[in-house]
Amino acid sequence: MSSIYREKMEALKNSLTKQSNTRFMSVGDLSIGQLYRIIRMENRETQYGITVHCVLEGAGDDGGIMEVYLPRSIKIKDEDIHQFNQGGDDKVLHLIFKGRRGRSFNIGFQ
């Protein structure tokens, strides 16, 4: 087996492993008071209109990558999202789930 083939297969395995470790969650499923580092954001068209989609780095023992949609009341310009995503490892923004206010999610950023 050639080394190029092995490298491609290793890259495929890593990609599949990363994808299988990604959890798609509701903001309401996050732990209250826990900081979740935002890795990437984008505006996505959903059945409810444009919604901010976030990729989060998990905290605690299970860690991993999580994907959530922010409440529709949160609006971020595409330019601001692009600037954030271009920040590399220097970007430090965390999402905090603070619980519920009635039927709404109470979130904050730090």
Gaussian input, Z-matrix of N, CA and C with variables (Angstrom, degrees):
# hf/3-21g

backbone

0 1
 N
 C     1     B1
 C     2     B2     1     A1
 N     3     B3     2     A2     1     D1
 C     4     B4     3     A3     2     D2
 C     5     B5     4     A4     3     D3
 N     6     B6     5     A5     4     D4
 C     7     B7     6     A6     5     D5
 C     8     B8     7     A7     6     D6
 N     9     B9     8     A8     7     D7
 C    10    B10     9     A9     8     D8
 C    11    B11    10    A10     9     D9
 N    12    B12    11    A11    10    D10
 C    13    B13    12    A12    11    D11
 C    14    B14    13    A13    12    D12
 N    15    B15    14    A14    13    D13
 C    16    B16    15    A15    14    D14
 C    17    B17    16    A16    15    D15
 N    18    B18    17    A17    16    D16
 C    19    B19    18    A18    17    D17
 C    20    B20    19    A19    18    D18
 N    21    B21    20    A20    19    D19
 C    22    B22    21    A21    20    D20
 C    23    B23    22    A22    21    D21
 N    24    B24    23    A23    22    D22
 C    25    B25    24    A24    23    D23
 C    26    B26    25    A25    24    D24
 N    27    B27    26    A26    25    D25
 C    28    B28    27    A27    26    D26
 C    29    B29    28    A28    27    D27
 N    30    B30    29    A29    28    D28
 C    31    B31    30    A30    29    D29
 C    32    B32    31    A31    30    D30
 N    33    B33    32    A32    31    D31
 C    34    B34    33    A33    32    D32
 C    35    B35    34    A34    33    D33
 N    36    B36    35    A35    34    D34
 C    37    B37    36    A36    35    D35
 C    38    B38    37    A37    36    D36
 N    39    B39    38    A38    37    D37
 C    40    B40    39    A39    38    D38
 C    41    B41    40    A40    39    D39
 N    42    B42    41    A41    40    D40
 C    43    B43    42    A42    41    D41
 C    44    B44    43    A43    42    D42
 N    45    B45    44    A44    43    D43
 C    46    B46    45    A45    44    D44
 C    47    B47    46    A46    45    D45
 N    48    B48    47    A47    46    D46
 C    49    B49    48    A48    47    D47
 C    50    B50    49    A49    48    D48
 N    51    B51    50    A50    49    D49
 C    52    B52    51    A51    50    D50
 C    53    B53    52    A52    51    D51
 N    54    B54    53    A53    52    D52
 C    55    B55    54    A54    53    D53
 C    56    B56    55    A55    54    D54
 N    57    B57    56    A56    55    D55
 C    58    B58    57    A57    56    D56
 C    59    B59    58    A58    57    D57
 N    60    B60    59    A59    58    D58
 C    61    B61    60    A60    59    D59
 C    62    B62    61    A61    60    D60
 N    63    B63    62    A62    61    D61
 C    64    B64    63    A63    62    D62
 C    65    B65    64    A64    63    D63
 N    66    B66    65    A65    64    D64
 C    67    B67    66    A66    65    D65
 C    68    B68    67    A67    66    D66
 N    69    B69    68    A68    67    D67
 C    70    B70    69    A69    68    D68
 C    71    B71    70    A70    69    D69
 N    72    B72    71    A71    70    D70
 C    73    B73    72    A72    71    D71
 C    74    B74    73    A73    72    D72
 N    75    B75    74    A74    73    D73
 C    76    B76    75    A75    74    D74
 C    77    B77    76    A76    75    D75
 N    78    B78    77    A77    76    D76
 C    79    B79    78    A78    77    D77
 C    80    B80    79    A79    78    D78
 N    81    B81    80    A80    79    D79
 C    82    B82    81    A81    80    D80
 C    83    B83    82    A82    81    D81
 N    84    B84    83    A83    82    D82
 C    85    B85    84    A84    83    D83
 C    86    B86    85    A85    84    D84
 N    87    B87    86    A86    85    D85
 C    88    B88    87    A87    86    D86
 C    89    B89    88    A88    87    D87
 N    90    B90    89    A89    88    D88
 C    91    B91    90    A90    89    D89
 C    92    B92    91    A91    90    D90
 N    93    B93    92    A92    91    D91
 C    94    B94    93    A93    92    D92
 C    95    B95    94    A94    93    D93
 N    96    B96    95    A95    94    D94
 C    97    B97    96    A96    95    D95
 C    98    B98    97    A97    96    D96
 N    99    B99    98    A98    97    D97
 C   100   B100    99    A99    98    D98
 C   101   B101   100   A100    99    D99
 N   102   B102   101   A101   100   D100
 C   103   B103   102   A102   101   D101
 C   104   B104   103   A103   102   D102
 N   105   B105   104   A104   103   D103
 C   106   B106   105   A105   104   D104
 C   107   B107   106   A106   105   D105
 N   108   B108   107   A107   106   D106
 C   109   B109   108   A108   107   D107
 C   110   B110   109   A109   108   D108
 N   111   B111   110   A110   109   D109
 C   112   B112   111   A111   110   D110
 C   113   B113   112   A112   111   D111
 N   114   B114   113   A113   112   D112
 C   115   B115   114   A114   113   D113
 C   116   B116   115   A115   114   D114
 N   117   B117   116   A116   115   D115
 C   118   B118   117   A117   116   D116
 C   119   B119   118   A118   117   D117
 N   120   B120   119   A119   118   D118
 C   121   B121   120   A120   119   D119
 C   122   B122   121   A121   120   D120
 N   123   B123   122   A122   121   D121
 C   124   B124   123   A123   122   D122
 C   125   B125   124   A124   123   D123
 N   126   B126   125   A125   124   D124
 C   127   B127   126   A126   125   D125
 C   128   B128   127   A127   126   D126
 N   129   B129   128   A128   127   D127
 C   130   B130   129   A129   128   D128
 C   131   B131   130   A130   129   D129
 N   132   B132   131   A131   130   D130
 C   133   B133   132   A132   131   D131
 C   134   B134   133   A133   132   D132
 N   135   B135   134   A134   133   D133
 C   136   B136   135   A135   134   D134
 C   137   B137   136   A136   135   D135
 N   138   B138   137   A137   136   D136
 C   139   B139   138   A138   137   D137
 C   140   B140   139   A139   138   D138
 N   141   B141   140   A140   139   D139
 C   142   B142   141   A141   140   D140
 C   143   B143   142   A142   141   D141
 N   144   B144   143   A143   142   D142
 C   145   B145   144   A144   143   D143
 C   146   B146   145   A145   144   D144
 N   147   B147   146   A146   145   D145
 C   148   B148   147   A147   146   D146
 C   149   B149   148   A148   147   D147
 N   150   B150   149   A149   148   D148
 C   151   B151   150   A150   149   D149
 C   152   B152   151   A151   150   D150
 N   153   B153   152   A152   151   D151
 C   154   B154   153   A153   152   D152
 C   155   B155   154   A154   153   D153
 N   156   B156   155   A155   154   D154
 C   157   B157   156   A156   155   D155
 C   158   B158   157   A157   156   D156
 N   159   B159   158   A158   157   D157
 C   160   B160   159   A159   158   D158
 C   161   B161   160   A160   159   D159
 N   162   B162   161   A161   160   D160
 C   163   B163   162   A162   161   D161
 C   164   B164   163   A163   162   D162
 N   165   B165   164   A164   163   D163
 C   166   B166   165   A165   164   D164
 C   167   B167   166   A166   165   D165
 N   168   B168   167   A167   166   D166
 C   169   B169   168   A168   167   D167
 C   170   B170   169   A169   168   D168
 N   171   B171   170   A170   169   D169
 C   172   B172   171   A171   170   D170
 C   173   B173   172   A172   171   D171
 N   174   B174   173   A173   172   D172
 C   175   B175   174   A174   173   D173
 C   176   B176   175   A175   174   D174
 N   177   B177   176   A176   175   D175
 C   178   B178   177   A177   176   D176
 C   179   B179   178   A178   177   D177
 N   180   B180   179   A179   178   D178
 C   181   B181   180   A180   179   D179
 C   182   B182   181   A181   180   D180
 N   183   B183   182   A182   181   D181
 C   184   B184   183   A183   182   D182
 C   185   B185   184   A184   183   D183
 N   186   B186   185   A185   184   D184
 C   187   B187   186   A186   185   D185
 C   188   B188   187   A187   186   D186
 N   189   B189   188   A188   187   D187
 C   190   B190   189   A189   188   D188
 C   191   B191   190   A190   189   D189
 N   192   B192   191   A191   190   D190
 C   193   B193   192   A192   191   D191
 C   194   B194   193   A193   192   D192
 N   195   B195   194   A194   193   D193
 C   196   B196   195   A195   194   D194
 C   197   B197   196   A196   195   D195
 N   198   B198   197   A197   196   D196
 C   199   B199   198   A198   197   D197
 C   200   B200   199   A199   198   D198
 N   201   B201   200   A200   199   D199
 C   202   B202   201   A201   200   D200
 C   203   B203   202   A202   201   D201
 N   204   B204   203   A203   202   D202
 C   205   B205   204   A204   203   D203
 C   206   B206   205   A205   204   D204
 N   207   B207   206   A206   205   D205
 C   208   B208   207   A207   206   D206
 C   209   B209   208   A208   207   D207
 N   210   B210   209   A209   208   D208
 C   211   B211   210   A210   209   D209
 C   212   B212   211   A211   210   D210
 N   213   B213   212   A212   211   D211
 C   214   B214   213   A213   212   D212
 C   215   B215   214   A214   213   D213
 N   216   B216   215   A215   214   D214
 C   217   B217   216   A216   215   D215
 C   218   B218   217   A217   216   D216
 N   219   B219   218   A218   217   D217
 C   220   B220   219   A219   218   D218
 C   221   B221   220   A220   219   D219
 N   222   B222   221   A221   220   D220
 C   223   B223   222   A222   221   D221
 C   224   B224   223   A223   222   D222
 N   225   B225   224   A224   223   D223
 C   226   B226   225   A225   224   D224
 C   227   B227   226   A226   225   D225
 N   228   B228   227   A227   226   D226
 C   229   B229   228   A228   227   D227
 C   230   B230   229   A229   228   D228
 N   231   B231   230   A230   229   D229
 C   232   B232   231   A231   230   D230
 C   233   B233   232   A232   231   D231
 N   234   B234   233   A233   232   D232
 C   235   B235   234   A234   233   D233
 C   236   B236   235   A235   234   D234
 N   237   B237   236   A236   235   D235
 C   238   B238   237   A237   236   D236
 C   239   B239   238   A238   237   D237
 N   240   B240   239   A239   238   D238
 C   241   B241   240   A240   239   D239
 C   242   B242   241   A241   240   D240
 N   243   B243   242   A242   241   D241
 C   244   B244   243   A243   242   D242
 C   245   B245   244   A244   243   D243
 N   246   B246   245   A245   244   D244
 C   247   B247   246   A246   245   D245
 C   248   B248   247   A247   246   D246
 N   249   B249   248   A248   247   D247
 C   250   B250   249   A249   248   D248
 C   251   B251   250   A250   249   D249
 N   252   B252   251   A251   250   D250
 C   253   B253   252   A252   251   D251
 C   254   B254   253   A253   252   D252
 N   255   B255   254   A254   253   D253
 C   256   B256   255   A255   254   D254
 C   257   B257   256   A256   255   D255
 N   258   B258   257   A257   256   D256
 C   259   B259   258   A258   257   D257
 C   260   B260   259   A259   258   D258
 N   261   B261   260   A260   259   D259
 C   262   B262   261   A261   260   D260
 C   263   B263   262   A262   261   D261
 N   264   B264   263   A263   262   D262
 C   265   B265   264   A264   263   D263
 C   266   B266   265   A265   264   D264
 N   267   B267   266   A266   265   D265
 C   268   B268   267   A267   266   D266
 C   269   B269   268   A268   267   D267
 N   270   B270   269   A269   268   D268
 C   271   B271   270   A270   269   D269
 C   272   B272   271   A271   270   D270
 N   273   B273   272   A272   271   D271
 C   274   B274   273   A273   272   D272
 C   275   B275   274   A274   273   D273
 N   276   B276   275   A275   274   D274
 C   277   B277   276   A276   275   D275
 C   278   B278   277   A277   276   D276
 N   279   B279   278   A278   277   D277
 C   280   B280   279   A279   278   D278
 C   281   B281   280   A280   279   D279
 N   282   B282   281   A281   280   D280
 C   283   B283   282   A282   281   D281
 C   284   B284   283   A283   282   D282
 N   285   B285   284   A284   283   D283
 C   286   B286   285   A285   284   D284
 C   287   B287   286   A286   285   D285
 N   288   B288   287   A287   286   D286
 C   289   B289   288   A288   287   D287
 C   290   B290   289   A289   288   D288
 N   291   B291   290   A290   289   D289
 C   292   B292   291   A291   290   D290
 C   293   B293   292   A292   291   D291
 N   294   B294   293   A293   292   D292
 C   295   B295   294   A294   293   D293
 C   296   B296   295   A295   294   D294
 N   297   B297   296   A296   295   D295
 C   298   B298   297   A297   296   D296
 C   299   B299   298   A298   297   D297
 N   300   B300   299   A299   298   D298
 C   301   B301   300   A300   299   D299
 C   302   B302   301   A301   300   D300
 N   303   B303   302   A302   301   D301
 C   304   B304   303   A303   302   D302
 C   305   B305   304   A304   303   D303
 N   306   B306   305   A305   304   D304
 C   307   B307   306   A306   305   D305
 C   308   B308   307   A307   306   D306
 N   309   B309   308   A308   307   D307
 C   310   B310   309   A309   308   D308
 C   311   B311   310   A310   309   D309
 N   312   B312   311   A311   310   D310
 C   313   B313   312   A312   311   D311
 C   314   B314   313   A313   312   D312
 N   315   B315   314   A314   313   D313
 C   316   B316   315   A315   314   D314
 C   317   B317   316   A316   315   D315
 N   318   B318   317   A317   316   D316
 C   319   B319   318   A318   317   D317
 C   320   B320   319   A319   318   D318
 N   321   B321   320   A320   319   D319
 C   322   B322   321   A321   320   D320
 C   323   B323   322   A322   321   D321
 N   324   B324   323   A323   322   D322
 C   325   B325   324   A324   323   D323
 C   326   B326   325   A325   324   D324
 N   327   B327   326   A326   325   D325
 C   328   B328   327   A327   326   D326
 C   329   B329   328   A328   327   D327

   B1=1.4411
   B2=1.5295
   B3=1.3173
   B4=1.4604
   B5=1.5267
   B6=1.3355
   B7=1.4660
   B8=1.5323
   B9=1.3254
   B10=1.4678
   B11=1.5265
   B12=1.3397
   B13=1.4604
   B14=1.5226
   B15=1.3312
   B16=1.4779
   B17=1.5194
   B18=1.3375
   B19=1.4650
   B20=1.5251
   B21=1.3412
   B22=1.4672
   B23=1.5197
   B24=1.3111
   B25=1.4583
   B26=1.5332
   B27=1.3069
   B28=1.4673
   B29=1.5300
   B30=1.3330
   B31=1.4672
   B32=1.5270
   B33=1.3340
   B34=1.4619
   B35=1.5251
   B36=1.3213
   B37=1.4688
   B38=1.5263
   B39=1.3325
   B40=1.4685
   B41=1.5188
   B42=1.3288
   B43=1.4608
   B44=1.5286
   B45=1.3240
   B46=1.4621
   B47=1.5251
   B48=1.3248
   B49=1.4619
   B50=1.5176
   B51=1.3285
   B52=1.4659
   B53=1.5221
   B54=1.3204
   B55=1.4613
   B56=1.5262
   B57=1.3253
   B58=1.4645
   B59=1.5231
   B60=1.3311
   B61=1.4628
   B62=1.5258
   B63=1.3300
   B64=1.4580
   B65=1.5233
   B66=1.3343
   B67=1.4606
   B68=1.5198
   B69=1.3062
   B70=1.4560
   B71=1.5231
   B72=1.3323
   B73=1.4569
   B74=1.5223
   B75=1.3064
   B76=1.4539
   B77=1.5223
   B78=1.3294
   B79=1.4666
   B80=1.5268
   B81=1.3234
   B82=1.4617
   B83=1.5114
   B84=1.3397
   B85=1.4603
   B86=1.5263
   B87=1.3345
   B88=1.4646
   B89=1.5256
   B90=1.3157
   B91=1.4654
   B92=1.5209
   B93=1.3056
   B94=1.4615
   B95=1.5237
   B96=1.3253
   B97=1.4605
   B98=1.5144
   B99=1.3271
   B100=1.4718
   B101=1.5271
   B102=1.3292
   B103=1.4652
   B104=1.5268
   B105=1.3295
   B106=1.4579
   B107=1.5178
   B108=1.3191
   B109=1.4686
   B110=1.5184
   B111=1.3299
   B112=1.4651
   B113=1.5280
   B114=1.3118
   B115=1.4631
   B116=1.5238
   B117=1.3376
   B118=1.4625
   B119=1.5292
   B120=1.3315
   B121=1.4617
   B122=1.5242
   B123=1.3157
   B124=1.4547
   B125=1.5236
   B126=1.3244
   B127=1.4561
   B128=1.5196
   B129=1.3323
   B130=1.4604
   B131=1.5220
   B132=1.3132
   B133=1.4536
   B134=1.5312
   B135=1.3360
   B136=1.4587
   B137=1.5239
   B138=1.2903
   B139=1.4646
   B140=1.5229
   B141=1.3293
   B142=1.4670
   B143=1.5224
   B144=1.3225
   B145=1.4561
   B146=1.5192
   B147=1.3217
   B148=1.4667
   B149=1.5314
   B150=1.3223
   B151=1.4588
   B152=1.5224
   B153=1.3451
   B154=1.4619
   B155=1.5305
   B156=1.3128
   B157=1.4641
   B158=1.5217
   B159=1.3276
   B160=1.4721
   B161=1.5216
   B162=1.3090
   B163=1.4577
   B164=1.5179
   B165=1.3378
   B166=1.4608
   B167=1.5164
   B168=1.3116
   B169=1.4578
   B170=1.5173
   B171=1.3161
   B172=1.4573
   B173=1.5095
   B174=1.2974
   B175=1.4559
   B176=1.5204
   B177=1.2800
   B178=1.4626
   B179=1.5138
   B180=1.3238
   B181=1.4583
   B182=1.5224
   B183=1.3485
   B184=1.4604
   B185=1.5151
   B186=1.3315
   B187=1.4614
   B188=1.5121
   B189=1.3144
   B190=1.4539
   B191=1.5124
   B192=1.3085
   B193=1.4600
   B194=1.5228
   B195=1.3283
   B196=1.4574
   B197=1.5168
   B198=1.3185
   B199=1.4605
   B200=1.5194
   B201=1.3352
   B202=1.4590
   B203=1.5294
   B204=1.3071
   B205=1.4633
   B206=1.5179
   B207=1.3190
   B208=1.4589
   B209=1.5255
   B210=1.3275
   B211=1.4717
   B212=1.5265
   B213=1.3202
   B214=1.4631
   B215=1.5168
   B216=1.3160
   B217=1.4715
   B218=1.5288
   B219=1.3336
   B220=1.4663
   B221=1.5227
   B222=1.3172
   B223=1.4651
   B224=1.5237
   B225=1.3204
   B226=1.4661
   B227=1.5289
   B228=1.3090
   B229=1.4621
   B230=1.5234
   B231=1.3310
   B232=1.4644
   B233=1.5248
   B234=1.3534
   B235=1.4709
   B236=1.5323
   B237=1.3301
   B238=1.4661
   B239=1.5214
   B240=1.3157
   B241=1.4658
   B242=1.5231
   B243=1.3255
   B244=1.4685
   B245=1.5347
   B246=1.3264
   B247=1.4650
   B248=1.5291
   B249=1.3227
   B250=1.4647
   B251=1.5295
   B252=1.3301
   B253=1.4663
   B254=1.5209
   B255=1.3345
   B256=1.4627
   B257=1.5242
   B258=1.3266
   B259=1.4584
   B260=1.5149
   B261=1.3221
   B262=1.4594
   B263=1.5127
   B264=1.3233
   B265=1.4617
   B266=1.5235
   B267=1.3353
   B268=1.4645
   B269=1.5236
   B270=1.3280
   B271=1.4675
   B272=1.5229
   B273=1.3042
   B274=1.4564
   B275=1.5235
   B276=1.3125
   B277=1.4547
   B278=1.5192
   B279=1.3037
   B280=1.4601
   B281=1.5192
   B282=1.3122
   B283=1.4511
   B284=1.5204
   B285=1.3150
   B286=1.4626
   B287=1.5194
   B288=1.3187
   B289=1.4529
   B290=1.5212
   B291=1.3350
   B292=1.4672
   B293=1.5234
   B294=1.3101
   B295=1.4557
   B296=1.5135
   B297=1.3087
   B298=1.4613
   B299=1.5140
   B300=1.3129
   B301=1.4600
   B302=1.5157
   B303=1.2924
   B304=1.4651
   B305=1.5105
   B306=1.3283
   B307=1.4661
   B308=1.5213
   B309=1.3276
   B310=1.4660
   B311=1.5277
   B312=1.3307
   B313=1.4550
   B314=1.5191
   B315=1.3116
   B316=1.4609
   B317=1.5237
   B318=1.3284
   B319=1.4665
   B320=1.5163
   B321=1.3191
   B322=1.4579
   B323=1.5159
   B324=1.3115
   B325=1.4730
   B326=1.5110
   B327=1.2962
   B328=1.4655
   B329=1.4990
   A1=108.31
   A2=116.57
   A3=119.83
   A4=110.41
   A5=114.48
   A6=119.18
   A7=111.17
   A8=118.02
   A9=121.08
   A10=109.82
   A11=116.47
   A12=120.86
   A13=110.05
   A14=116.82
   A15=120.63
   A16=111.00
   A17=117.08
   A18=120.68
   A19=110.86
   A20=116.55
   A21=119.98
   A22=111.13
   A23=116.78
   A24=120.55
   A25=111.22
   A26=116.93
   A27=121.24
   A28=110.28
   A29=117.02
   A30=120.88
   A31=110.40
   A32=116.86
   A33=120.79
   A34=110.49
   A35=116.69
   A36=120.94
   A37=110.70
   A38=116.94
   A39=120.56
   A40=111.47
   A41=116.59
   A42=120.98
   A43=110.96
   A44=117.17
   A45=120.80
   A46=111.78
   A47=116.75
   A48=120.53
   A49=110.61
   A50=116.28
   A51=120.22
   A52=110.60
   A53=116.65
   A54=120.57
   A55=111.57
   A56=116.91
   A57=119.45
   A58=111.39
   A59=117.24
   A60=120.95
   A61=112.53
   A62=117.84
   A63=121.94
   A64=108.82
   A65=114.99
   A66=120.41
   A67=109.18
   A68=115.95
   A69=121.87
   A70=106.43
   A71=115.54
   A72=119.96
   A73=111.26
   A74=114.32
   A75=121.58
   A76=107.22
   A77=117.33
   A78=120.31
   A79=109.42
   A80=117.07
   A81=121.56
   A82=114.39
   A83=118.06
   A84=121.85
   A85=113.01
   A86=116.73
   A87=120.26
   A88=109.55
   A89=116.79
   A90=121.48
   A91=109.97
   A92=116.12
   A93=121.42
   A94=109.98
   A95=115.75
   A96=122.34
   A97=115.44
   A98=117.99
   A99=121.95
   A100=109.93
   A101=117.04
   A102=122.01
   A103=109.22
   A104=116.05
   A105=122.34
   A106=107.95
   A107=116.64
   A108=121.05
   A109=109.84
   A110=116.33
   A111=121.25
   A112=107.82
   A113=115.81
   A114=122.21
   A115=110.90
   A116=115.51
   A117=120.04
   A118=108.32
   A119=116.00
   A120=121.82
   A121=109.23
   A122=115.45
   A123=121.10
   A124=108.92
   A125=115.51
   A126=120.90
   A127=107.08
   A128=116.18
   A129=120.50
   A130=109.80
   A131=114.33
   A132=120.63
   A133=107.51
   A134=116.52
   A135=121.81
   A136=108.37
   A137=115.85
   A138=119.39
   A139=111.73
   A140=117.14
   A141=122.04
   A142=112.23
   A143=117.74
   A144=122.09
   A145=110.35
   A146=116.78
   A147=121.91
   A148=108.98
   A149=115.29
   A150=121.85
   A151=108.70
   A152=116.72
   A153=121.42
   A154=109.28
   A155=115.41
   A156=123.25
   A157=107.56
   A158=117.46
   A159=122.01
   A160=110.84
   A161=115.11
   A162=122.38
   A163=105.60
   A164=115.43
   A165=121.73
   A166=110.61
   A167=114.53
   A168=120.91
   A169=106.67
   A170=115.61
   A171=120.58
   A172=112.75
   A173=114.36
   A174=121.38
   A175=108.58
   A176=116.08
   A177=120.54
   A178=112.06
   A179=114.85
   A180=121.20
   A181=113.13
   A182=117.39
   A183=118.52
   A184=112.75
   A185=118.09
   A186=121.90
   A187=112.00
   A188=116.57
   A189=120.56
   A190=112.59
   A191=114.16
   A192=122.92
   A193=108.05
   A194=115.12
   A195=121.39
   A196=109.13
   A197=115.64
   A198=120.56
   A199=107.93
   A200=115.59
   A201=121.63
   A202=109.41
   A203=115.19
   A204=121.93
   A205=106.94
   A206=116.11
   A207=120.11
   A208=109.27
   A209=116.68
   A210=119.09
   A211=110.20
   A212=116.40
   A213=121.45
   A214=112.90
   A215=117.41
   A216=119.79
   A217=111.81
   A218=117.56
   A219=122.50
   A220=108.49
   A221=116.33
   A222=122.22
   A223=108.68
   A224=116.82
   A225=122.20
   A226=107.55
   A227=116.57
   A228=120.67
   A229=110.01
   A230=115.50
   A231=120.95
   A232=111.31
   A233=117.11
   A234=120.43
   A235=110.91
   A236=116.60
   A237=120.20
   A238=111.29
   A239=116.25
   A240=120.49
   A241=110.08
   A242=116.24
   A243=120.40
   A244=110.43
   A245=116.20
   A246=120.10
   A247=110.76
   A248=117.00
   A249=120.39
   A250=110.77
   A251=116.41
   A252=120.38
   A253=112.58
   A254=117.43
   A255=121.29
   A256=112.28
   A257=117.56
   A258=122.12
   A259=115.80
   A260=118.61
   A261=121.00
   A262=111.48
   A263=116.35
   A264=121.64
   A265=112.60
   A266=117.03
   A267=120.67
   A268=112.62
   A269=116.78
   A270=119.00
   A271=109.60
   A272=114.79
   A273=120.24
   A274=107.35
   A275=115.30
   A276=122.00
   A277=106.60
   A278=115.59
   A279=120.82
   A280=110.70
   A281=115.08
   A282=123.09
   A283=107.43
   A284=116.15
   A285=121.58
   A286=107.82
   A287=116.75
   A288=121.00
   A289=107.17
   A290=115.74
   A291=120.97
   A292=112.57
   A293=116.95
   A294=120.79
   A295=110.65
   A296=114.95
   A297=120.70
   A298=110.70
   A299=114.84
   A300=123.13
   A301=105.51
   A302=117.06
   A303=119.59
   A304=108.85
   A305=116.20
   A306=120.35
   A307=112.26
   A308=117.48
   A309=121.79
   A310=111.23
   A311=115.34
   A312=121.21
   A313=109.02
   A314=116.82
   A315=122.73
   A316=106.96
   A317=116.40
   A318=120.52
   A319=109.62
   A320=114.75
   A321=120.97
   A322=109.12
   A323=114.70
   A324=121.25
   A325=108.47
   A326=115.70
   A327=121.03
   A328=109.71
   D1=132.92
   D2=-177.35
   D3=-75.25
   D4=156.95
   D5=-179.98
   D6=-68.41
   D7=-31.05
   D8=177.64
   D9=-64.88
   D10=-43.32
   D11=178.72
   D12=-62.34
   D13=-45.11
   D14=179.14
   D15=-60.68
   D16=-41.11
   D17=179.19
   D18=-63.89
   D19=-41.57
   D20=178.99
   D21=-65.71
   D22=-40.68
   D23=179.07
   D24=-67.64
   D25=-37.11
   D26=176.70
   D27=-65.62
   D28=-40.79
   D29=177.49
   D30=-64.54
   D31=-40.83
   D32=177.45
   D33=-63.18
   D34=-45.64
   D35=179.08
   D36=-60.05
   D37=-43.65
   D38=179.07
   D39=-63.11
   D40=-41.52
   D41=179.08
   D42=-63.53
   D43=-45.30
   D44=179.29
   D45=-65.80
   D46=-38.70
   D47=178.32
   D48=-63.60
   D49=-43.88
   D50=179.31
   D51=-62.49
   D52=-43.59
   D53=179.96
   D54=-64.66
   D55=-39.03
   D56=-178.49
   D57=-73.45
   D58=-18.46
   D59=177.88
   D60=-91.06
   D61=-1.93
   D62=179.59
   D63=-85.68
   D64=130.26
   D65=178.41
   D66=-109.43
   D67=134.35
   D68=176.07
   D69=-99.02
   D70=120.18
   D71=-171.59
   D72=-133.90
   D73=162.19
   D74=168.18
   D75=-85.39
   D76=149.16
   D77=174.76
   D78=-54.20
   D79=-35.23
   D80=-179.14
   D81=-66.07
   D82=-14.56
   D83=177.91
   D84=-88.30
   D85=-7.92
   D86=178.58
   D87=-72.55
   D88=156.01
   D89=178.65
   D90=-74.36
   D91=134.70
   D92=-179.59
   D93=-65.32
   D94=132.07
   D95=176.26
   D96=81.15
   D97=-4.00
   D98=-178.49
   D99=-84.41
   D100=140.31
   D101=175.10
   D102=-85.68
   D103=130.95
   D104=175.60
   D105=-121.52
   D106=116.56
   D107=-179.27
   D108=-69.02
   D109=129.20
   D110=178.05
   D111=-85.05
   D112=119.80
   D113=-178.72
   D114=-89.39
   D115=-41.73
   D116=-175.29
   D117=-155.37
   D118=149.27
   D119=176.89
   D120=-133.85
   D121=158.02
   D122=171.35
   D123=-161.52
   D124=152.14
   D125=171.74
   D126=-85.67
   D127=129.92
   D128=179.63
   D129=-125.33
   D130=143.67
   D131=174.45
   D132=-79.50
   D133=125.42
   D134=176.51
   D135=-125.28
   D136=178.16
   D137=177.93
   D138=-64.56
   D139=-15.42
   D140=179.88
   D141=-102.00
   D142=4.16
   D143=-177.83
   D144=109.04
   D145=-167.38
   D146=-179.23
   D147=-70.88
   D148=128.72
   D149=-178.22
   D150=-135.23
   D151=143.49
   D152=179.04
   D153=-79.77
   D154=123.53
   D155=177.87
   D156=-104.47
   D157=131.24
   D158=-179.01
   D159=-122.48
   D160=140.61
   D161=169.41
   D162=-102.76
   D163=122.98
   D164=-174.81
   D165=-114.98
   D166=148.77
   D167=172.16
   D168=-93.09
   D169=124.08
   D170=-177.56
   D171=-67.30
   D172=161.76
   D173=179.69
   D174=-120.98
   D175=165.94
   D176=176.55
   D177=81.02
   D178=-161.88
   D179=-173.58
   D180=-69.44
   D181=-37.26
   D182=-176.05
   D183=-80.90
   D184=-23.52
   D185=176.02
   D186=46.26
   D187=-135.80
   D188=177.59
   D189=82.58
   D190=-178.49
   D191=-178.77
   D192=-107.65
   D193=137.23
   D194=178.36
   D195=-126.86
   D196=147.22
   D197=175.35
   D198=-121.58
   D199=131.29
   D200=-179.65
   D201=-137.96
   D202=155.43
   D203=169.10
   D204=-101.28
   D205=131.08
   D206=176.86
   D207=-74.32
   D208=158.28
   D209=176.14
   D210=-55.16
   D211=146.97
   D212=-176.43
   D213=-62.50
   D214=-17.26
   D215=178.30
   D216=-70.75
   D217=-16.96
   D218=178.67
   D219=-86.72
   D220=119.08
   D221=178.92
   D222=-122.02
   D223=130.88
   D224=179.02
   D225=-131.87
   D226=131.91
   D227=178.95
   D228=-66.09
   D229=146.37
   D230=178.03
   D231=-55.94
   D232=-39.03
   D233=-179.64
   D234=-62.77
   D235=-40.25
   D236=179.47
   D237=-67.50
   D238=-38.84
   D239=177.24
   D240=-64.86
   D241=-44.89
   D242=179.26
   D243=-59.28
   D244=-45.24
   D245=179.61
   D246=-62.26
   D247=-42.06
   D248=178.13
   D249=-61.79
   D250=-47.92
   D251=-176.94
   D252=-64.73
   D253=-25.93
   D254=178.94
   D255=-80.94
   D256=-4.03
   D257=-174.15
   D258=-69.97
   D259=-10.36
   D260=-179.64
   D261=63.07
   D262=-150.46
   D263=-178.16
   D264=-73.51
   D265=-10.88
   D266=-179.78
   D267=-74.63
   D268=-19.23
   D269=-176.89
   D270=-72.64
   D271=127.80
   D272=179.47
   D273=-133.15
   D274=98.77
   D275=176.40
   D276=-139.01
   D277=130.55
   D278=-178.20
   D279=-118.59
   D280=145.31
   D281=172.43
   D282=-98.63
   D283=137.41
   D284=177.28
   D285=-125.92
   D286=123.31
   D287=173.77
   D288=-89.58
   D289=120.77
   D290=-175.31
   D291=-101.85
   D292=1.91
   D293=-178.83
   D294=113.48
   D295=-157.45
   D296=-178.47
   D297=-116.26
   D298=149.01
   D299=170.08
   D300=-117.74
   D301=96.16
   D302=-173.24
   D303=66.48
   D304=-121.63
   D305=178.67
   D306=-95.27
   D307=-1.33
   D308=-176.87
   D309=-97.12
   D310=152.70
   D311=174.85
   D312=-84.37
   D313=136.85
   D314=176.31
   D315=-104.18
   D316=108.45
   D317=-179.35
   D318=-122.49
   D319=160.90
   D320=175.88
   D321=-143.06
   D322=172.48
   D323=-179.79
   D324=-131.50
   D325=144.31
   D326=-179.63
   D327=-139.89

